[in-house]
């Protein structure tokens, strides 16, 4: 399992795949946070 065929990347620069994953995770997190707050406030 070697990564010699992968180009060197700047570790601080996220890949497009990582950006998509973070947007999805953040969106789901915000959805649950918002729905949880609405649930608490509506009771």
N, C-alpha and C positions, 0 to 999 in steps of 0.2 A: 504494500500500500504506500506508494510514493506519490508526491505531488509535483514531480519535476516537469510534468506537462502543463501545469497551471502557471500563468504569468504572475510575476510578483505584483502584489497589490498593496496599496497604502492601508495599513490596518485601521487607521482612523476614518477612512472613507467607506461608508456602508455600501454594499452591493445593492442593485435594484431589488433583488429578491428579499434582502433584509429589510429594505424600506417598506415593501409591500406587507411583509409579515408584521412589522411594527405598526403600520397603519391599521391593519385588521385587528391586531391584539388591542391597540389603543381604542379603536372604535367599539369593540365588544366591551371593553372595560368601562368606557364612558357610558355605554348603553345600560349596563347593569348598575353602575353608580347612579345614573339619572333615574332609572326606574325604581331603584331602592329608595332614593330620597323622595320621589313622588309617592311611593307606597307609605313611607313613614309620615309624610306631611298630610296625606289624605285621610289618615285615621284619626 
